[in-house]
């Protein structure tokens, strides 16, 4: 559809004659697009923040922790504490199909004195297996991480987080040096970072076999964590149920006892959140499109008023030989111009609001990088063009149906 410069000039002249009405009409369309962009961007920000929280650990991980029985079982009273041992780790390692990485964990919390020279601090101590680095996504920055030989030979070695290195070593490298852990000397063989969780960078890792021997914990462990390969939520649930049954037999508790054993699947939680966000996006689109439709209805009503006001003018045009299509073209062009320009303004202000939001709320958990991708912006533009065409089409048909004689008589 080719539009001459004269027609655009005519449209702009008519808009200037009705500035307030045009502004209010355009504002309703701009507001609809603005709210759609802002809501979608905020939804993505929330989704990005939750994804970042999950990415601190492997999304396909399962953690198994002992609890306290709440049901009697075969003559045993309720209230018994379940205690895991190395056997639970070994049986889980051998019995779970599709296992990727696995580690038992033994914790000594923040009452541990970690010292180097005259410097000292209180840090949590985690005794783990070598696979733990992949589950927690710990990245070595210098030296190496705990390995199988350290476990087998009960070596007194440690990995420390970069925050611990900063506190104790004051800018010098910690690798190869000895630290005191509750007055027991351990050699630092590596320093690690955890970009997803700075709290993890304030920990000290040691081989679990060494910790059990040095700190007189026997063969006790606090929990087991592992990841699975190519497993969906359904298969993950089946593995969880199998572990519960096996643990129930080994530790003599009712497998229906929900407090005796806690199994937490990151994969299941991740899938639930992703489904939730998909539903939120649908809900936001419904609200946004509803707002846009309200604005478009306003545009259509204004165009009907325009046709009514210009009935005499349209009659004269047709009397002078104007075709119905030229009348339709003029009305639709004005409608598309109003909706497209006002929608584009709303889009720009929405993106600007998201940029301002992203700069002012950095560091907030569960919210990160609110934005709207190009496909959404492109879809919004297409939607506006279609809506503008529809908004102008029905008034345009009415204008094209005006008979010159009746228009001149009624004017």
N, C-alpha and C positions, 0 to 999 in steps of 0.2 A: 504494500500500500504506500504510494508516493504522496507525500503531503507537501504542498507548496508553502513557500515562506509567507505568503499573504494569509494563508489559513492559520499559521502559527501566530502571526501578528494579530489576527482577529481574536484568537483564543486568549492571548495575553491581555488584549484590550478589555475583553469581557471580564477576565479575572480581576483586573484593576478596579473595575466598576463595582465589584462585590468582594472587597478585600476581607471583611470580617467573616462573611459566610464561607468564603473559600478557606480562610485560615482555620476556622473551627472544623470544617469537613476534613481538611488535610491532617489536622492534629489528631483526630480520632484514628486515622489510618496509621500515622506515625507512632502513636501510642501502642497500638496493637503489635506492630513489628518490634518496637522497642522492648515491650514486655516479653514477647516470644524469644528474642535474642538473649535478654537478660536471664530469663528462666532456664533456657537451654544451656547457656554458658555456666550458670550456677550449678545446674545438674551435673554437667561434665566436671566442674571443679570438685564437687563432692565425690563423684565417681573416681576421679584421678587421685584424690586424697585417700580414699579407701583402698584403691589398688596399691598405692605407695606403702600403706600400712601392711598390706598382705605381702608385698615384695620384700619386706624386711626379713621374712623367712620364706622358705619354699612353699608355694601355694599347694603343693601336693603332699604335704607332710601330715602325719598322724602322730599324736602324742598320747601315750598311755601312762596314767598315774594311779597309784594305789590310793584307796580311801579308807573308810571305816564302815563296817557292816551295819546295816539298819534292820536286818531280818535274821531271825535264828535259823540255823542250818544243821540238820542231823545231830541234834543234841548240843551244838555250840551256841552260846549266847550271842545276842547282837551286841554291837559296840566294840567288836574286835578290830584292831588296826591291821590292815594288810601291808605287809612289808615285801618289797621286791628285792631280789638278789641277782647275782650274776647269771644264775640259771635261767631266770626269766628273760634276760637279754639274749642268751644263747638259743633258747627255745624259740623266741620270736624271730631271731635272725635266720634260723634254719627253717621255720615253719611258714613264713609269709611268702606267698608267690608274688612275683613282680616287684620284689624289693630292690630299691635303688641304693639308698644310703641308710645307715642305721647307727645310732649311738645310745648307750646308756648314759645317764647323767647323775652325778652326785654333787650336791651343793653344800658349800660352807659360805654363809651369807656375810654381810658387811662388817662383822666383828673380827675380821682377819687383819692382822698388822703386816703390811707389805713394806719392806724397807730396802734401801740401797744407800750405803754410807750413812750420812747424817739425815738423809731424807726418808720420810716414812708416811704412810697413809693407810686408811681403812678401805679395803676393796672386797668385793665378793669373789669367791673362788669357785670355779666350776671344773669338776673333774669329768672328762669326756673321752670318747673314742675319736680316732682320726676323721671319720666321716662327718663329724659334727660341723666342721668348717663349711661343708657344702649345704648342710641343712640350714644353718644360720647365715649362710652367705658371707662368711668372714674372708676378707681379702688380705693376704700377706703383703705388707709394705716393705719388709726387710727380713732376712733370714728365712726360716722355714716354719711350717706348722707341725704339730704333733703327728708322729707316724706310728706304724705298727711295731717297729722295733722298740720305740719308747714304751709301748704297752707291754711287750713281751719281756723286756729287760728291766722293768720297774725303774726307768730312769727318772731322776729328779730334774726334769726340764719343764719349762713353762713358756707359754705364749702370752704376751701382755698386749692390751689395747693401746692405741696411740695416745689416748688421754692419760693412761698410767705412765707411759714413757715420758710424756711431757712433764708430769708432776714429779717423778722421781729422778729423771736423768737430765732435766733442765737443758734440753737442746742437744745432748750427746746421744750417740747410738747405744741402745741397750743390748743389742745382740752379742752374745758371748760372755756377758757379765753375769754375776751372781746376785740374786736378790734373796732377802730373807722372808719366808712365808711362815709366820708364827714361830720365828727363830730357827727354821729349818732352811738350809741353803738350797736354792734351785737355780739352775742356769737358764737364762733367757735365750731361747734358740730362735725366736721370731717375734715380730711385732705385726699386728694386724689392724685393719680398719673395717668398719661396718657402715657404709654410706647410708644405709636405710635406717639405722638406729644408733644414735650416738651413745645411748646408754650401754650398748654392748661393748663399746670401746673403753669402758671403765671396768672391765672384768679381767681376771687372770685365769687362763686355762692351763690345766695340768693333766697328765695321763691318769685315767681313772684307776688303773691298777696301782699306780704309785700312791695316789691319794688314799685308797683303801688301806694300804699298808702303813703309810707314814702317820695317818691320822686315826688309826685304830678303829676303822669302821667295818672291819671284816669284809664280807662280800656284799654288803648292802648297797643298793642304788635307790635313787629317789624317783626316777621315771625313765621311760624309754621313748625315744622319738625316731621316726623313720620316714622315708619318702618312698613313693611308688612310681613306677614307670608306666606311662600310657594307660592310666586307670581313670574310669569315669566315676561319677558319684555312686552309682548303683554298685559297682564292683568294690568301691571303697567301703560302702556300708556292709557288704558281705564279709570283707576282711575284718572289719570292726567286730561283727557278731562272732566270727570264728575266734578272734582273740579273747573276747569276753568269756566264751564257753571254755576255752582252754585254761584261762586264768582262774575261772570259777572252780574247775576240777583241781587244779594245782594248789590253790590257796583255800579250798573248802569254804566256798560261800555260794549263796543262791545266785544264779546268773541273772535273775530278775531284780536283784538288789542294785538299784541305781547309785547308791552311795558307796558301794564297796570298790568300784572301779570307775575311773573317769577316762573316757576316750574322746579326744577332741580332734576332729578332722578339719584342717584348713581348706581342703578342696571343697567339702560340703558347704562350709561357711562362705567361701568365695563364690560358688555357684549361686547360692541364695542371694548374695548381695548383687551379683550381676543381673539376675532375674528381676530383682527389685528395681535396679536402675533402668532396665529396659521398660518396665511398667511406668516408672516415673517419667521417662521421656515421652511415652505415648500420652500420658496425662497432660504433660506440658504442651505437647502439640495440640491437643484438644482445646486447652484453655487459650493458647495463642491463636489458633485458627478461629476460635469463637470470637476473640477480640477483633481479629482482622475482618471477619464477616460483618460484625457490628459496624465497623468503619466503612466497609464497602456498601452496606445498605444505606448508610448516610450519603455516600457519594451518589448512589443510584437515585435517592430521593431528591438530592440537589439537582441532578441532571434533569429529572422530571419537572422541577420548578423552572429550570433554565428553558426547557422546551415550551413550557406554558408562557413564560415571559416573552419568548422570541417567536411566538406563533405568527404575528404579523410579518416579521422579518423573513421567516421561513416561507410564508405564503408568497411574498414578493419574489424571493429567490426562485421558487418553483414556477411562478408566472413568467419570469424572465428566462426560463429554460433549464434551471438546475435539475439534475437527475436525483431520484430518491437515494441512489448510492452516495452521491456527494454530500447529501444531508447526513446520512448515517455515518459516513467517514468523519465528518466534522465533529459530531457529538461523541463518537467513540474515541476519537483522538484526544479530545479534551478530558474525557473520563480517564483514559490510560495515562495521560500526562499528569493529572492530579494524583492518582494512586501511586504511580511509579516514583515521582519526585518525593512525595510525602513518605512513602515506604522506604526509599533510599535514605532519607534524612533520619528516620527512625532506626534503620540498620546501622548507620554511622554512629549515632548517639549510643546505641546498645553496645557496639563493639568498644567505643570509648569508655563506657561505664565498666565493662569487663576488664579493660586494661587498667583502669584506676583501681578496681577491686583487687586485681592480681598484685599490684604494687603495694597496697596498703595492708594486706592480710597475710603477708609471707610468714611462714613458720607456724601456722595454725594446723594442728593435727586434723586429719580427715577432710582437708580442703586444700586443693592445690591446682594452680594454673587453670582458672576458669576461662574458657574460650569456646568459640563456635567455629567449626571447620568450614572450608570453602564450599563443600557440597551443601551444607545447610543454608549458607548465604545465597548460593545459586538457586536452591529450591525456593527460597523466600522471594527472590526476584521473579522467578517464573510464576510463582503463585500470585504475585502482585499484578503482573501483566495480564494473566488470565482473569483475575478478579476485576481489574479495571475494564477489560473488554466486556465482561458480563454485566458490570454495573452500568456501562453506557449503551449496551445493545438494546435493551427494552425501551429506554427513553428515545433512542435513535429510531427504532421502528415506529414509535408513535409520531415522531417528528416527520419521518418520511411519508407517513400516511395522511399528513395534513393536506387538505385540498385548498388550492389558492383562493378560490371564491369564498369559501367558508371562513378562511383565515382573515381575509380582508374585511368581511362582513362583521365578524365577531370582535375585531380589534378595537 
